[in-house]
Amino acid sequence: MSVAKVIEINASSAKGVEDAVQHGLKKAAESVKNIKGAWVNEIKVVTGDDGTVTEWRVNMKINFVVD
C-alpha cells in the first residue's frame, strides 16, 4: 500500500503560466521525491503602471508518494 501527500506552493515567472508551473515543480523536486502531479489552484498577474503583465504567479498543490 502506498501513501500520498499533498503540499501547496507558490511560484512565479516573467515568461508565463507554464513557465511558473515548471519552475515551481522543479524547485519542489529538489526536496520532494516521487512527485506524481499538480493542480493549479490560482493564477495571478502582476502589472506595470501601463497595465502590461510583468509577472505571472501560480498557487498549486503538488501530490507525491511517500516511500
N, C-alpha and C positions, 0 to 999 in steps of 0.2 A: 504494500500500500504506500502511496506517495502523499506527501503533504505539500500544498501550495500556499504561498504567502503573497500578499499584495502590499506594495509601497506606493506612496504618492510623491511625485516630484514636479518641479517646475523647470523649464528650460527655455532658452531664447536664442534667436538668430536674427541677423540683419537681412539674411537672404530669403527666408520664407518659412512657412509652417513645416514643410517636410524636413528642412534642414534643422529646425529646432527640435523636432521629434528625434531625428537621427543623433543629434548632439546629446540629447538627454539620455537616450538608450546607451550610447557609447560610454558616457560618463558613469551611468549606473552599473554597467558591466565591469567597470574597474573594481567594484567592491561586492557585486552580487553575481553569483553564478547561476546557470540554468534558467536564464530569462526565456519565457515562453511566449509572451505577448504583452500588448499595452492597449489601453483605452485612452483616447484624448477626451478629457472632460470639458476643457475650456480653451478657447483661443482668444487672445487679446492682442491688440496692436498699440504701439506707442507711436505718436505722430510728432512731426516737427511743427514749427509755428505756421508753416504754409499748408499744413494738412497732409503732407506726404508721409507714408509709413516709413519709420526709421528702425523699428524693431518688431519682430513677431514673437509672442510669448505663448507657450502652451503649458497647461496643467494636465498631467496624465498619471494614470495608475499603471504600474508595471507588475505583472504576475510572474512568479518564478517557483520552481520546485525545490524544496529543501532536501538536502542529502540525508 
